[in-house]
Amino acid sequence: MSVYVDNARIPARVNRINGRWSHLTADTVEELNAFAARLGLRPEWFQTCKRKCHSTMPCVHWHYDVTDSKRTEAIAAGAQPIDLRTWAEITKARREAAARTTA
């Protein structure tokens, strides 16, 4: 099992925080939530699909958004830094696994 943090670094203002944001994810939702808690991220910050990506499949791109400082903290705590291509590969693998279980 692994935890990952991508290098999206998307500039955005979220509430009072103006910064660059990346995605923290993991092999399982449980592992992600446990790791996020250790970083001090709130459970209500967990993100999943706001609408269904596919009518018959569950969301596959669940994550937490993290600022650059939390990204650095996550890497120091053991998260694997990944690029956006790898993030896409992870979500593709989740989608394929979901398709196998719903077929």
Gaussian input, Z-matrix of N, CA and C with variables (Angstrom, degrees):
# hf/3-21g

backbone

0 1
 N
 C     1     B1
 C     2     B2     1     A1
 N     3     B3     2     A2     1     D1
 C     4     B4     3     A3     2     D2
 C     5     B5     4     A4     3     D3
 N     6     B6     5     A5     4     D4
 C     7     B7     6     A6     5     D5
 C     8     B8     7     A7     6     D6
 N     9     B9     8     A8     7     D7
 C    10    B10     9     A9     8     D8
 C    11    B11    10    A10     9     D9
 N    12    B12    11    A11    10    D10
 C    13    B13    12    A12    11    D11
 C    14    B14    13    A13    12    D12
 N    15    B15    14    A14    13    D13
 C    16    B16    15    A15    14    D14
 C    17    B17    16    A16    15    D15
 N    18    B18    17    A17    16    D16
 C    19    B19    18    A18    17    D17
 C    20    B20    19    A19    18    D18
 N    21    B21    20    A20    19    D19
 C    22    B22    21    A21    20    D20
 C    23    B23    22    A22    21    D21
 N    24    B24    23    A23    22    D22
 C    25    B25    24    A24    23    D23
 C    26    B26    25    A25    24    D24
 N    27    B27    26    A26    25    D25
 C    28    B28    27    A27    26    D26
 C    29    B29    28    A28    27    D27
 N    30    B30    29    A29    28    D28
 C    31    B31    30    A30    29    D29
 C    32    B32    31    A31    30    D30
 N    33    B33    32    A32    31    D31
 C    34    B34    33    A33    32    D32
 C    35    B35    34    A34    33    D33
 N    36    B36    35    A35    34    D34
 C    37    B37    36    A36    35    D35
 C    38    B38    37    A37    36    D36
 N    39    B39    38    A38    37    D37
 C    40    B40    39    A39    38    D38
 C    41    B41    40    A40    39    D39
 N    42    B42    41    A41    40    D40
 C    43    B43    42    A42    41    D41
 C    44    B44    43    A43    42    D42
 N    45    B45    44    A44    43    D43
 C    46    B46    45    A45    44    D44
 C    47    B47    46    A46    45    D45
 N    48    B48    47    A47    46    D46
 C    49    B49    48    A48    47    D47
 C    50    B50    49    A49    48    D48
 N    51    B51    50    A50    49    D49
 C    52    B52    51    A51    50    D50
 C    53    B53    52    A52    51    D51
 N    54    B54    53    A53    52    D52
 C    55    B55    54    A54    53    D53
 C    56    B56    55    A55    54    D54
 N    57    B57    56    A56    55    D55
 C    58    B58    57    A57    56    D56
 C    59    B59    58    A58    57    D57
 N    60    B60    59    A59    58    D58
 C    61    B61    60    A60    59    D59
 C    62    B62    61    A61    60    D60
 N    63    B63    62    A62    61    D61
 C    64    B64    63    A63    62    D62
 C    65    B65    64    A64    63    D63
 N    66    B66    65    A65    64    D64
 C    67    B67    66    A66    65    D65
 C    68    B68    67    A67    66    D66
 N    69    B69    68    A68    67    D67
 C    70    B70    69    A69    68    D68
 C    71    B71    70    A70    69    D69
 N    72    B72    71    A71    70    D70
 C    73    B73    72    A72    71    D71
 C    74    B74    73    A73    72    D72
 N    75    B75    74    A74    73    D73
 C    76    B76    75    A75    74    D74
 C    77    B77    76    A76    75    D75
 N    78    B78    77    A77    76    D76
 C    79    B79    78    A78    77    D77
 C    80    B80    79    A79    78    D78
 N    81    B81    80    A80    79    D79
 C    82    B82    81    A81    80    D80
 C    83    B83    82    A82    81    D81
 N    84    B84    83    A83    82    D82
 C    85    B85    84    A84    83    D83
 C    86    B86    85    A85    84    D84
 N    87    B87    86    A86    85    D85
 C    88    B88    87    A87    86    D86
 C    89    B89    88    A88    87    D87
 N    90    B90    89    A89    88    D88
 C    91    B91    90    A90    89    D89
 C    92    B92    91    A91    90    D90
 N    93    B93    92    A92    91    D91
 C    94    B94    93    A93    92    D92
 C    95    B95    94    A94    93    D93
 N    96    B96    95    A95    94    D94
 C    97    B97    96    A96    95    D95
 C    98    B98    97    A97    96    D96
 N    99    B99    98    A98    97    D97
 C   100   B100    99    A99    98    D98
 C   101   B101   100   A100    99    D99
 N   102   B102   101   A101   100   D100
 C   103   B103   102   A102   101   D101
 C   104   B104   103   A103   102   D102
 N   105   B105   104   A104   103   D103
 C   106   B106   105   A105   104   D104
 C   107   B107   106   A106   105   D105
 N   108   B108   107   A107   106   D106
 C   109   B109   108   A108   107   D107
 C   110   B110   109   A109   108   D108
 N   111   B111   110   A110   109   D109
 C   112   B112   111   A111   110   D110
 C   113   B113   112   A112   111   D111
 N   114   B114   113   A113   112   D112
 C   115   B115   114   A114   113   D113
 C   116   B116   115   A115   114   D114
 N   117   B117   116   A116   115   D115
 C   118   B118   117   A117   116   D116
 C   119   B119   118   A118   117   D117
 N   120   B120   119   A119   118   D118
 C   121   B121   120   A120   119   D119
 C   122   B122   121   A121   120   D120
 N   123   B123   122   A122   121   D121
 C   124   B124   123   A123   122   D122
 C   125   B125   124   A124   123   D123
 N   126   B126   125   A125   124   D124
 C   127   B127   126   A126   125   D125
 C   128   B128   127   A127   126   D126
 N   129   B129   128   A128   127   D127
 C   130   B130   129   A129   128   D128
 C   131   B131   130   A130   129   D129
 N   132   B132   131   A131   130   D130
 C   133   B133   132   A132   131   D131
 C   134   B134   133   A133   132   D132
 N   135   B135   134   A134   133   D133
 C   136   B136   135   A135   134   D134
 C   137   B137   136   A136   135   D135
 N   138   B138   137   A137   136   D136
 C   139   B139   138   A138   137   D137
 C   140   B140   139   A139   138   D138
 N   141   B141   140   A140   139   D139
 C   142   B142   141   A141   140   D140
 C   143   B143   142   A142   141   D141
 N   144   B144   143   A143   142   D142
 C   145   B145   144   A144   143   D143
 C   146   B146   145   A145   144   D144
 N   147   B147   146   A146   145   D145
 C   148   B148   147   A147   146   D146
 C   149   B149   148   A148   147   D147
 N   150   B150   149   A149   148   D148
 C   151   B151   150   A150   149   D149
 C   152   B152   151   A151   150   D150
 N   153   B153   152   A152   151   D151
 C   154   B154   153   A153   152   D152
 C   155   B155   154   A154   153   D153
 N   156   B156   155   A155   154   D154
 C   157   B157   156   A156   155   D155
 C   158   B158   157   A157   156   D156
 N   159   B159   158   A158   157   D157
 C   160   B160   159   A159   158   D158
 C   161   B161   160   A160   159   D159
 N   162   B162   161   A161   160   D160
 C   163   B163   162   A162   161   D161
 C   164   B164   163   A163   162   D162
 N   165   B165   164   A164   163   D163
 C   166   B166   165   A165   164   D164
 C   167   B167   166   A166   165   D165
 N   168   B168   167   A167   166   D166
 C   169   B169   168   A168   167   D167
 C   170   B170   169   A169   168   D168
 N   171   B171   170   A170   169   D169
 C   172   B172   171   A171   170   D170
 C   173   B173   172   A172   171   D171
 N   174   B174   173   A173   172   D172
 C   175   B175   174   A174   173   D173
 C   176   B176   175   A175   174   D174
 N   177   B177   176   A176   175   D175
 C   178   B178   177   A177   176   D176
 C   179   B179   178   A178   177   D177
 N   180   B180   179   A179   178   D178
 C   181   B181   180   A180   179   D179
 C   182   B182   181   A181   180   D180
 N   183   B183   182   A182   181   D181
 C   184   B184   183   A183   182   D182
 C   185   B185   184   A184   183   D183
 N   186   B186   185   A185   184   D184
 C   187   B187   186   A186   185   D185
 C   188   B188   187   A187   186   D186
 N   189   B189   188   A188   187   D187
 C   190   B190   189   A189   188   D188
 C   191   B191   190   A190   189   D189
 N   192   B192   191   A191   190   D190
 C   193   B193   192   A192   191   D191
 C   194   B194   193   A193   192   D192
 N   195   B195   194   A194   193   D193
 C   196   B196   195   A195   194   D194
 C   197   B197   196   A196   195   D195
 N   198   B198   197   A197   196   D196
 C   199   B199   198   A198   197   D197
 C   200   B200   199   A199   198   D198
 N   201   B201   200   A200   199   D199
 C   202   B202   201   A201   200   D200
 C   203   B203   202   A202   201   D201
 N   204   B204   203   A203   202   D202
 C   205   B205   204   A204   203   D203
 C   206   B206   205   A205   204   D204
 N   207   B207   206   A206   205   D205
 C   208   B208   207   A207   206   D206
 C   209   B209   208   A208   207   D207
 N   210   B210   209   A209   208   D208
 C   211   B211   210   A210   209   D209
 C   212   B212   211   A211   210   D210
 N   213   B213   212   A212   211   D211
 C   214   B214   213   A213   212   D212
 C   215   B215   214   A214   213   D213
 N   216   B216   215   A215   214   D214
 C   217   B217   216   A216   215   D215
 C   218   B218   217   A217   216   D216
 N   219   B219   218   A218   217   D217
 C   220   B220   219   A219   218   D218
 C   221   B221   220   A220   219   D219
 N   222   B222   221   A221   220   D220
 C   223   B223   222   A222   221   D221
 C   224   B224   223   A223   222   D222
 N   225   B225   224   A224   223   D223
 C   226   B226   225   A225   224   D224
 C   227   B227   226   A226   225   D225
 N   228   B228   227   A227   226   D226
 C   229   B229   228   A228   227   D227
 C   230   B230   229   A229   228   D228
 N   231   B231   230   A230   229   D229
 C   232   B232   231   A231   230   D230
 C   233   B233   232   A232   231   D231
 N   234   B234   233   A233   232   D232
 C   235   B235   234   A234   233   D233
 C   236   B236   235   A235   234   D234
 N   237   B237   236   A236   235   D235
 C   238   B238   237   A237   236   D236
 C   239   B239   238   A238   237   D237
 N   240   B240   239   A239   238   D238
 C   241   B241   240   A240   239   D239
 C   242   B242   241   A241   240   D240
 N   243   B243   242   A242   241   D241
 C   244   B244   243   A243   242   D242
 C   245   B245   244   A244   243   D243
 N   246   B246   245   A245   244   D244
 C   247   B247   246   A246   245   D245
 C   248   B248   247   A247   246   D246
 N   249   B249   248   A248   247   D247
 C   250   B250   249   A249   248   D248
 C   251   B251   250   A250   249   D249
 N   252   B252   251   A251   250   D250
 C   253   B253   252   A252   251   D251
 C   254   B254   253   A253   252   D252
 N   255   B255   254   A254   253   D253
 C   256   B256   255   A255   254   D254
 C   257   B257   256   A256   255   D255
 N   258   B258   257   A257   256   D256
 C   259   B259   258   A258   257   D257
 C   260   B260   259   A259   258   D258
 N   261   B261   260   A260   259   D259
 C   262   B262   261   A261   260   D260
 C   263   B263   262   A262   261   D261
 N   264   B264   263   A263   262   D262
 C   265   B265   264   A264   263   D263
 C   266   B266   265   A265   264   D264
 N   267   B267   266   A266   265   D265
 C   268   B268   267   A267   266   D266
 C   269   B269   268   A268   267   D267
 N   270   B270   269   A269   268   D268
 C   271   B271   270   A270   269   D269
 C   272   B272   271   A271   270   D270
 N   273   B273   272   A272   271   D271
 C   274   B274   273   A273   272   D272
 C   275   B275   274   A274   273   D273
 N   276   B276   275   A275   274   D274
 C   277   B277   276   A276   275   D275
 C   278   B278   277   A277   276   D276
 N   279   B279   278   A278   277   D277
 C   280   B280   279   A279   278   D278
 C   281   B281   280   A280   279   D279
 N   282   B282   281   A281   280   D280
 C   283   B283   282   A282   281   D281
 C   284   B284   283   A283   282   D282
 N   285   B285   284   A284   283   D283
 C   286   B286   285   A285   284   D284
 C   287   B287   286   A286   285   D285
 N   288   B288   287   A287   286   D286
 C   289   B289   288   A288   287   D287
 C   290   B290   289   A289   288   D288
 N   291   B291   290   A290   289   D289
 C   292   B292   291   A291   290   D290
 C   293   B293   292   A292   291   D291
 N   294   B294   293   A293   292   D292
 C   295   B295   294   A294   293   D293
 C   296   B296   295   A295   294   D294
 N   297   B297   296   A296   295   D295
 C   298   B298   297   A297   296   D296
 C   299   B299   298   A298   297   D297
 N   300   B300   299   A299   298   D298
 C   301   B301   300   A300   299   D299
 C   302   B302   301   A301   300   D300
 N   303   B303   302   A302   301   D301
 C   304   B304   303   A303   302   D302
 C   305   B305   304   A304   303   D303
 N   306   B306   305   A305   304   D304
 C   307   B307   306   A306   305   D305
 C   308   B308   307   A307   306   D306

   B1=1.4471
   B2=1.5284
   B3=1.3234
   B4=1.4626
   B5=1.5166
   B6=1.3203
   B7=1.4570
   B8=1.5206
   B9=1.3252
   B10=1.4632
   B11=1.5262
   B12=1.3291
   B13=1.4574
   B14=1.5256
   B15=1.3339
   B16=1.4660
   B17=1.5261
   B18=1.3228
   B19=1.4665
   B20=1.5262
   B21=1.3308
   B22=1.4712
   B23=1.5315
   B24=1.3199
   B25=1.4730
   B26=1.5322
   B27=1.3283
   B28=1.4654
   B29=1.5302
   B30=1.3456
   B31=1.4646
   B32=1.5325
   B33=1.3373
   B34=1.4639
   B35=1.5208
   B36=1.3166
   B37=1.4627
   B38=1.5218
   B39=1.3215
   B40=1.4624
   B41=1.5243
   B42=1.3248
   B43=1.4651
   B44=1.5202
   B45=1.3162
   B46=1.4719
   B47=1.5150
   B48=1.3238
   B49=1.4704
   B50=1.5194
   B51=1.3155
   B52=1.4548
   B53=1.5268
   B54=1.3176
   B55=1.4557
   B56=1.5083
   B57=1.3002
   B58=1.4659
   B59=1.5210
   B60=1.3265
   B61=1.4549
   B62=1.5253
   B63=1.3205
   B64=1.4661
   B65=1.5224
   B66=1.3299
   B67=1.4626
   B68=1.5243
   B69=1.3199
   B70=1.4642
   B71=1.5234
   B72=1.3174
   B73=1.4590
   B74=1.5240
   B75=1.3286
   B76=1.4667
   B77=1.5166
   B78=1.3222
   B79=1.4625
   B80=1.5237
   B81=1.3410
   B82=1.4644
   B83=1.5215
   B84=1.3216
   B85=1.4643
   B86=1.5260
   B87=1.3280
   B88=1.4661
   B89=1.5300
   B90=1.3142
   B91=1.4626
   B92=1.5273
   B93=1.3199
   B94=1.4602
   B95=1.5222
   B96=1.3355
   B97=1.4595
   B98=1.5266
   B99=1.3221
   B100=1.4679
   B101=1.5292
   B102=1.3280
   B103=1.4646
   B104=1.5283
   B105=1.3297
   B106=1.4655
   B107=1.5268
   B108=1.3180
   B109=1.4679
   B110=1.5263
   B111=1.3201
   B112=1.4720
   B113=1.5322
   B114=1.3373
   B115=1.4725
   B116=1.5273
   B117=1.3350
   B118=1.4593
   B119=1.5162
   B120=1.3325
   B121=1.4609
   B122=1.5239
   B123=1.3141
   B124=1.4623
   B125=1.5306
   B126=1.3370
   B127=1.4737
   B128=1.5307
   B129=1.3215
   B130=1.4718
   B131=1.5304
   B132=1.3201
   B133=1.4662
   B134=1.5252
   B135=1.3357
   B136=1.4665
   B137=1.5252
   B138=1.3304
   B139=1.4629
   B140=1.5184
   B141=1.3138
   B142=1.4520
   B143=1.5190
   B144=1.2815
   B145=1.4633
   B146=1.5250
   B147=1.3117
   B148=1.4549
   B149=1.5253
   B150=1.3074
   B151=1.4688
   B152=1.5198
   B153=1.2973
   B154=1.4580
   B155=1.5231
   B156=1.3282
   B157=1.4608
   B158=1.5299
   B159=1.3044
   B160=1.4612
   B161=1.5184
   B162=1.2944
   B163=1.4590
   B164=1.5184
   B165=1.3222
   B166=1.4621
   B167=1.5212
   B168=1.3140
   B169=1.4645
   B170=1.5238
   B171=1.3308
   B172=1.4669
   B173=1.5331
   B174=1.3162
   B175=1.4648
   B176=1.5271
   B177=1.3156
   B178=1.4670
   B179=1.5286
   B180=1.3233
   B181=1.4720
   B182=1.5367
   B183=1.3296
   B184=1.4601
   B185=1.5298
   B186=1.3359
   B187=1.4589
   B188=1.5263
   B189=1.3096
   B190=1.4585
   B191=1.5176
   B192=1.3266
   B193=1.4567
   B194=1.5262
   B195=1.3238
   B196=1.4673
   B197=1.5255
   B198=1.3217
   B199=1.4640
   B200=1.5275
   B201=1.3184
   B202=1.4708
   B203=1.5276
   B204=1.3354
   B205=1.4710
   B206=1.5269
   B207=1.3318
   B208=1.4736
   B209=1.5233
   B210=1.3240
   B211=1.4673
   B212=1.5297
   B213=1.3281
   B214=1.4639
   B215=1.5266
   B216=1.3262
   B217=1.4669
   B218=1.5367
   B219=1.3325
   B220=1.4713
   B221=1.5272
   B222=1.3154
   B223=1.4706
   B224=1.5272
   B225=1.3309
   B226=1.4676
   B227=1.5291
   B228=1.3436
   B229=1.4699
   B230=1.5257
   B231=1.3432
   B232=1.4580
   B233=1.5147
   B234=1.3301
   B235=1.4667
   B236=1.5274
   B237=1.3110
   B238=1.4627
   B239=1.5276
   B240=1.3351
   B241=1.4607
   B242=1.5271
   B243=1.3268
   B244=1.4637
   B245=1.5203
   B246=1.3264
   B247=1.4597
   B248=1.5309
   B249=1.3274
   B250=1.4656
   B251=1.5229
   B252=1.3104
   B253=1.4708
   B254=1.5338
   B255=1.3190
   B256=1.4665
   B257=1.5232
   B258=1.3472
   B259=1.4742
   B260=1.5348
   B261=1.3210
   B262=1.4677
   B263=1.5297
   B264=1.3275
   B265=1.4702
   B266=1.5271
   B267=1.3285
   B268=1.4664
   B269=1.5256
   B270=1.3281
   B271=1.4636
   B272=1.5271
   B273=1.3235
   B274=1.4700
   B275=1.5297
   B276=1.3282
   B277=1.4672
   B278=1.5276
   B279=1.3256
   B280=1.4721
   B281=1.5247
   B282=1.3268
   B283=1.4696
   B284=1.5298
   B285=1.3280
   B286=1.4676
   B287=1.5247
   B288=1.3347
   B289=1.4644
   B290=1.5264
   B291=1.3243
   B292=1.4685
   B293=1.5230
   B294=1.3220
   B295=1.4692
   B296=1.5259
   B297=1.3229
   B298=1.4745
   B299=1.5246
   B300=1.3244
   B301=1.4643
   B302=1.5232
   B303=1.3387
   B304=1.4681
   B305=1.5172
   B306=1.3236
   B307=1.4731
   B308=1.5166
   A1=109.33
   A2=115.10
   A3=119.59
   A4=111.19
   A5=114.53
   A6=123.40
   A7=106.48
   A8=116.38
   A9=121.97
   A10=109.92
   A11=116.09
   A12=121.40
   A13=107.29
   A14=115.18
   A15=118.33
   A16=111.49
   A17=114.68
   A18=121.01
   A19=111.63
   A20=116.46
   A21=119.86
   A22=111.32
   A23=117.16
   A24=123.29
   A25=111.60
   A26=115.93
   A27=122.97
   A28=108.83
   A29=117.71
   A30=118.85
   A31=109.97
   A32=115.90
   A33=120.06
   A34=109.57
   A35=114.47
   A36=121.09
   A37=106.49
   A38=116.12
   A39=122.00
   A40=106.76
   A41=115.50
   A42=121.52
   A43=108.64
   A44=118.18
   A45=120.16
   A46=112.77
   A47=117.31
   A48=120.36
   A49=110.42
   A50=115.12
   A51=121.88
   A52=106.64
   A53=117.03
   A54=118.29
   A55=112.53
   A56=114.51
   A57=121.75
   A58=107.10
   A59=115.48
   A60=122.01
   A61=111.44
   A62=115.10
   A63=122.78
   A64=108.40
   A65=116.27
   A66=122.13
   A67=111.17
   A68=116.13
   A69=123.35
   A70=107.16
   A71=117.42
   A72=121.65
   A73=108.67
   A74=116.45
   A75=120.86
   A76=108.87
   A77=115.23
   A78=119.71
   A79=112.21
   A80=116.93
   A81=120.30
   A82=109.45
   A83=115.97
   A84=120.96
   A85=110.00
   A86=116.09
   A87=120.12
   A88=111.41
   A89=116.17
   A90=120.36
   A91=110.72
   A92=116.66
   A93=120.98
   A94=110.67
   A95=117.21
   A96=120.06
   A97=111.96
   A98=117.80
   A99=120.75
   A100=110.70
   A101=117.12
   A102=121.54
   A103=109.67
   A104=116.65
   A105=121.07
   A106=110.75
   A107=116.77
   A108=120.37
   A109=110.50
   A110=117.22
   A111=120.38
   A112=111.49
   A113=116.35
   A114=120.15
   A115=112.35
   A116=116.52
   A117=120.22
   A118=113.98
   A119=117.43
   A120=120.55
   A121=109.22
   A122=117.27
   A123=122.16
   A124=110.79
   A125=117.02
   A126=120.16
   A127=113.07
   A128=117.57
   A129=119.74
   A130=112.31
   A131=117.75
   A132=121.05
   A133=112.42
   A134=116.94
   A135=121.50
   A136=108.66
   A137=116.34
   A138=120.45
   A139=110.96
   A140=113.40
   A141=121.84
   A142=106.30
   A143=118.30
   A144=120.83
   A145=111.12
   A146=116.16
   A147=121.29
   A148=109.76
   A149=114.97
   A150=122.50
   A151=105.73
   A152=117.07
   A153=119.51
   A154=110.60
   A155=115.91
   A156=121.27
   A157=109.63
   A158=114.56
   A159=122.36
   A160=105.91
   A161=118.18
   A162=120.81
   A163=113.81
   A164=118.36
   A165=119.99
   A166=113.92
   A167=118.81
   A168=120.57
   A169=111.95
   A170=116.33
   A171=119.41
   A172=110.66
   A173=115.26
   A174=120.89
   A175=110.08
   A176=116.83
   A177=121.24
   A178=112.76
   A179=117.56
   A180=117.63
   A181=112.40
   A182=115.09
   A183=121.22
   A184=109.65
   A185=114.87
   A186=120.35
   A187=110.75
   A188=115.74
   A189=123.95
   A190=106.20
   A191=116.78
   A192=120.34
   A193=107.42
   A194=116.73
   A195=121.06
   A196=110.14
   A197=115.11
   A198=120.72
   A199=109.37
   A200=115.54
   A201=120.08
   A202=112.03
   A203=117.06
   A204=118.59
   A205=111.12
   A206=118.09
   A207=120.76
   A208=110.54
   A209=117.63
   A210=120.60
   A211=109.41
   A212=116.33
   A213=121.33
   A214=110.59
   A215=116.72
   A216=121.64
   A217=110.63
   A218=116.50
   A219=120.71
   A220=110.95
   A221=116.81
   A222=120.71
   A223=109.99
   A224=116.75
   A225=120.36
   A226=111.51
   A227=116.58
   A228=121.41
   A229=112.54
   A230=116.97
   A231=119.67
   A232=117.02
   A233=118.33
   A234=119.63
   A235=109.54
   A236=115.79
   A237=120.54
   A238=109.35
   A239=118.58
   A240=119.58
   A241=109.67
   A242=116.17
   A243=121.35
   A244=109.57
   A245=116.08
   A246=120.09
   A247=108.97
   A248=115.85
   A249=120.06
   A250=112.36
   A251=117.51
   A252=120.46
   A253=110.11
   A254=116.01
   A255=119.91
   A256=110.72
   A257=117.30
   A258=121.29
   A259=109.26
   A260=117.22
   A261=121.08
   A262=111.07
   A263=117.25
   A264=120.75
   A265=111.12
   A266=116.94
   A267=120.92
   A268=110.02
   A269=117.01
   A270=118.64
   A271=111.35
   A272=117.38
   A273=120.15
   A274=110.17
   A275=117.11
   A276=120.73
   A277=110.56
   A278=117.54
   A279=120.44
   A280=110.48
   A281=115.55
   A282=120.22
   A283=110.38
   A284=117.09
   A285=120.94
   A286=111.05
   A287=117.19
   A288=120.67
   A289=110.52
   A290=116.54
   A291=120.17
   A292=110.71
   A293=116.56
   A294=120.53
   A295=110.45
   A296=116.59
   A297=119.77
   A298=111.40
   A299=116.82
   A300=119.47
   A301=112.65
   A302=117.21
   A303=119.58
   A304=112.30
   A305=117.51
   A306=120.55
   A307=111.41
   D1=142.62
   D2=-177.45
   D3=-140.78
   D4=156.44
   D5=172.78
   D6=-114.81
   D7=141.67
   D8=-175.44
   D9=-129.98
   D10=150.80
   D11=171.31
   D12=-136.99
   D13=125.29
   D14=-175.94
   D15=-85.35
   D16=178.18
   D17=-177.96
   D18=-110.79
   D19=33.53
   D20=-177.63
   D21=-59.17
   D22=-47.29
   D23=178.65
   D24=47.97
   D25=51.23
   D26=-178.12
   D27=-76.91
   D28=122.84
   D29=178.81
   D30=-71.61
   D31=129.37
   D32=179.68
   D33=-163.32
   D34=157.61
   D35=172.10
   D36=-109.78
   D37=121.35
   D38=178.02
   D39=-120.36
   D40=114.27
   D41=-172.59
   D42=54.08
   D43=-118.09
   D44=-179.03
   D45=-96.18
   D46=1.25
   D47=-174.93
   D48=-100.04
   D49=115.22
   D50=176.57
   D51=-104.32
   D52=118.96
   D53=-177.46
   D54=-170.88
   D55=-165.73
   D56=176.31
   D57=-108.74
   D58=132.77
   D59=-170.53
   D60=-117.79
   D61=140.08
   D62=176.61
   D63=-127.47
   D64=176.25
   D65=-176.42
   D66=-109.20
   D67=129.69
   D68=174.31
   D69=-104.88
   D70=124.69
   D71=179.68
   D72=-142.64
   D73=178.33
   D74=-178.31
   D75=-154.51
   D76=176.84
   D77=179.25
   D78=-68.42
   D79=-29.71
   D80=177.42
   D81=-133.89
   D82=155.05
   D83=177.29
   D84=-61.92
   D85=-40.33
   D86=-179.12
   D87=-61.81
   D88=-44.97
   D89=178.80
   D90=-64.37
   D91=-40.89
   D92=178.53
   D93=-61.07
   D94=-49.04
   D95=-177.79
   D96=-64.20
   D97=-37.76
   D98=177.88
   D99=-65.32
   D100=-44.09
   D101=179.84
   D102=-65.46
   D103=-43.82
   D104=179.62
   D105=-60.04
   D106=-40.23
   D107=178.57
   D108=-61.93
   D109=-40.24
   D110=178.33
   D111=-64.32
   D112=-28.00
   D113=177.56
   D114=-84.02
   D115=-6.69
   D116=-178.50
   D117=87.36
   D118=15.08
   D119=177.62
   D120=-80.61
   D121=140.41
   D122=-178.35
   D123=-80.94
   D124=143.71
   D125=178.88
   D126=-56.89
   D127=-33.03
   D128=-178.75
   D129=-70.61
   D130=-9.72
   D131=176.33
   D132=-85.23
   D133=-8.37
   D134=176.67
   D135=-59.70
   D136=133.72
   D137=-178.33
   D138=-117.61
   D139=137.94
   D140=174.79
   D141=-138.05
   D142=-173.38
   D143=-176.85
   D144=-60.29
   D145=132.46
   D146=172.67
   D147=-78.58
   D148=-26.01
   D149=173.64
   D150=-142.23
   D151=159.63
   D152=-178.11
   D153=-65.48
   D154=131.48
   D155=177.13
   D156=-70.62
   D157=-40.56
   D158=179.80
   D159=-136.34
   D160=139.36
   D161=-172.92
   D162=-60.69
   D163=-26.85
   D164=-175.36
   D165=-111.67
   D166=1.65
   D167=-175.53
   D168=-119.10
   D169=149.76
   D170=174.88
   D171=-73.03
   D172=164.70
   D173=176.95
   D174=-62.34
   D175=139.71
   D176=-179.79
   D177=-119.51
   D178=-0.98
   D179=-178.00
   D180=-117.20
   D181=41.98
   D182=177.38
   D183=-68.84
   D184=143.94
   D185=-173.34
   D186=-171.31
   D187=176.27
   D188=165.61
   D189=-116.78
   D190=142.11
   D191=169.99
   D192=-84.99
   D193=136.61
   D194=179.70
   D195=-132.78
   D196=144.55
   D197=175.91
   D198=-76.18
   D199=170.40
   D200=179.21
   D201=-54.57
   D202=-41.58
   D203=-178.01
   D204=-66.64
   D205=-39.47
   D206=176.44
   D207=-70.46
   D208=-32.97
   D209=176.30
   D210=-60.82
   D211=-47.05
   D212=178.33
   D213=-61.42
   D214=-42.78
   D215=178.33
   D216=-62.98
   D217=-40.88
   D218=179.34
   D219=-62.71
   D220=-43.42
   D221=179.17
   D222=-63.42
   D223=-42.89
   D224=178.08
   D225=-62.56
   D226=-29.02
   D227=-179.63
   D228=-87.14
   D229=-1.58
   D230=174.60
   D231=118.02
   D232=-1.75
   D233=176.82
   D234=-67.96
   D235=143.15
   D236=178.55
   D237=-86.38
   D238=123.10
   D239=175.32
   D240=-70.79
   D241=133.73
   D242=179.67
   D243=-132.27
   D244=162.89
   D245=174.96
   D246=-96.14
   D247=176.05
   D248=-177.07
   D249=-66.84
   D250=-29.10
   D251=176.86
   D252=-64.24
   D253=-42.41
   D254=178.61
   D255=-67.07
   D256=-39.15
   D257=175.02
   D258=-56.53
   D259=-44.57
   D260=178.80
   D261=-64.01
   D262=-38.93
   D263=178.42
   D264=-65.04
   D265=-38.82
   D266=178.62
   D267=-63.68
   D268=-47.27
   D269=-179.16
   D270=-68.29
   D271=-33.44
   D272=176.17
   D273=-63.63
   D274=-44.31
   D275=178.83
   D276=-62.59
   D277=-39.12
   D278=176.92
   D279=-63.49
   D280=-43.38
   D281=-179.90
   D282=-61.68
   D283=-43.83
   D284=179.44
   D285=-64.74
   D286=-40.34
   D287=178.17
   D288=-65.40
   D289=-40.33
   D290=178.36
   D291=-64.62
   D292=-38.23
   D293=179.29
   D294=-64.21
   D295=-37.87
   D296=179.17
   D297=-66.81
   D298=-36.49
   D299=-177.38
   D300=-80.35
   D301=-23.16
   D302=179.21
   D303=-94.59
   D304=-8.36
   D305=-177.97
   D306=-79.88

